[in-house]
Amino acid sequence: MNSNNVSIFAQILQLFPKKDFFKEVEKTGAEFKTKGFSSWDQFVSMLFCQIGKANSLREICGGLASSAGKLNHLGMAEAPSKSTLAHANKNRPWELFEGVFYQLLEKCEQLTAKTKRKFKFKNPLFSIDGSIIDLCLSMYDWAKYRTAKGAIKLHMVLDHDGYLPTFLNVTEGKVHEINVARTLRFPKDSIIAMDRGYIDYLFFANLNDAGVFFVTREKSNAKYLVVEERVIPKIGNIRKDQLIKLEGYYSKEKYPHLLRRIEVWIEEKQQTITLLTNHLNFGPTTIASIYKERWQIETFFKAIKQNLKIKTFVGTSKNALLTQIWTAFIAILVLKYLKMLSQFEWSLSNLVAMLRFNLLVYKDLWVWLNNPYQPPPEPDIKQLYLAF
């Protein structure tokens, strides 16, 4: 397809081969006993919602309808009505978009294999965390959180090679992060960075037995016995480096292995934080840097909430909400993919804003991506001379 004859949005949609897309349609039965409005039409509409940052069904349908006559290059015959799109979001399985997400993730991971790593060690580095999205309980009565409050919780694993979300689970807000973490499996020799919300000594023991390393914060009431005091660097912010064993009947029964306890002085906050890890060989400064790197997952949650439609929803059913969340994460992968291929130094917020302005403009996506502020060429108009 000639890039000069289609919009930037159509070129983005080329990242999703229809052959692969419809494999997921068949797998999930998304078009069982449906007519007219296809799963592809729904996907295009919801991706338009995310990248175009449409605030309602009216804006999605109106935005697409404003391109009447040009929708065929998006693979759509016509823009949907509000009721048609609402019905699809409510009834077609959200698992379709989960499958499409993981299809695109494979493409992104192929690119990150060529990127330069931040750390010298070869161990895969992951962060795990959860983030609450508040909901109005009267509108989302299935998402109970507290007595008068509704919420859902996003549970995510972030791969620090390319900062890609490699796992996503959406639960009711009251589901604790550790319950989801216990179901996760990581490659041997991986390093997992997490906050204190994941402290569970049996979970730590299972990671240790699987050959997986973890770095986390120590609980303030932890009881332990110091087995060894290690020499700390003369220069830097490390205050203590100790090998310890947990004290307390239940704690040491759940985790009978050695742990490493490292105290780190944080100059900006004028306070000391204490880290726990089962990695006994890395230098203490490296362990501190790994925990600091965990903040990338906080940054990721903040970026997706600020730049995509994930805090306000265009449907109230659970299926519609999950459809919107999965298309948001597909959109974030699209942005990551474009950033990785671009020679221009895009920030995520700037890229999504500029895409929004140019989404239905007929330009070569890859030329525009590398030089977004290049003025259009001067028209080649020959001057006509009038004979007097």
Residue, then its C-alpha position, 0 to 999 in steps of 0.5 A: m500500500n502506497s503510504n502517500n495514499v493512506s493516512i497515518f492511522a492506516q499505516i499504524l493499522q498495518l502493524f496488525p496483519k488481518k490474517d493474525f487478527f482474525k486468528e484471534v477472532e476465530k480463537t475467541g469466537a468474537e464474531f459468533k452470530t454477528k452481522g455487519f459491524s466486524s471485530w476489525d471495525q470495533f478494533v479500529s474504533m477503539l484504537f481511534c478512541q485511544i490515540g485520538k483521545a476521544n472522550s465518549l462514544r459520540e466523539i469516537c463515532g463522530g470523529l470517524a464519520s468526519s472522514a466519510g469517504k476515506l474509511n475504506h483505507l482503514g478497512m471500514a465501510e462506514a463509521p459505526s453508530k453509538s448504539t452499534l459500538a456500545h453493543a459490541n463493547k458490551n458483548r464481544p469478548w475482551e479476550l480478543f484484544e488481549g490476544v492482539f496485545y500479545q501479538l504486538l508485544e512479540k514485535c516489540e520484543q524483537l526490537t528491544a533485543k537490539t537495544k543497549r541495556k542499562f545495566k552490565f549484568k545479563n539477568p532479565l530485570f522485571s518490576i511488578d506493581g499494581s495501580i488502582i483506578d477509582l470508579c463510581l460504584s453506582m455506575y460500576d456496581w460489579a467493581k466493589y472496593r469499599t463500602a461506598k467506593g468502586a475500583i479496579k486494579l491493574h496488576m502489571v509486570l514491566d520488562h526493563d528491556g525496552y520498558l514493555p508491559t509483558f503481563l497485565n491482569v485487571t481485577e476488582g480493587k479489593v484483590h491484593e497484589i500478592n494474590v496475583a504475584r503468586t501466579l506469575r512465573f519468571p525465567k531462571d536468573s531473573i531479577i524482580a524489583m517490587d515494593r513492600g506490598y509484595i512482602d510474603y516470605l512464602f512467595f519469596a521462598n518460591l522465587n528463590d527455589a525457582g532460581v529467581f532473584f528479588v529486591t524489595r524494601e524491608k518491613s519496619n517490624a522485621k525480626y532478624l539475626v545478623v549472620e555477617e557484616r560485609v565491608i561497604p564501599k568507602i564512597g557512596n550512599i551504602r550504610k550497611d551490607q549484612l547477611i541475615k536470617l529471619e527470626g520468628y517462628y512463622s517467618k523463618e519457617k516460610y523463608p529459612h534461607l539467607l537474606r541480604r540486608i542493605e541500608v541506603w542513604i537517600e540524599e534527596k529525601q534525607q532518609t535511609i531505606t532498607l533493602l532485602t534481596n536474595h542476591l548475595n553476589f552483586g555489589p550493594t550499589t548495584i542492588a540499590s540501583i536495581y531498586k531505584e529502577r523499580w520507579q520506572i513502573e510507577t512512571f509507566f502507570k503515570a504515563i498511560k493514565q495521562n496520555l490514554k483513555i484509562k481513567t474514564f470509560v465509554g461503557t459501564s459493563k465489565n466487558a466494555l471496560l476491559t475492552q477499553i483497557w486492553t486497547a489502551f495497552i495496545a496503544i501504548l505498545v504502538l507508541k513504544y514501537l514507533k519510538m524505538l524505530s524513530q530517529f527523532e527524540w520523542s517523549l511519549s506525551n509529545l508523540v501521542a499529542m502530535l499523532r492526535f493532530n495528524l492521525l487522519v492526515y495523508k503523510d508517510l508515517w516513517v518520514w513524518l516520524n523522523n522529521p515531524y516539523q518539516p514544512p510541506p514542499e513548495p508547490d511547483i507552479k509556473q508563473l503565467y505571463l500576460a501579454f499586454 
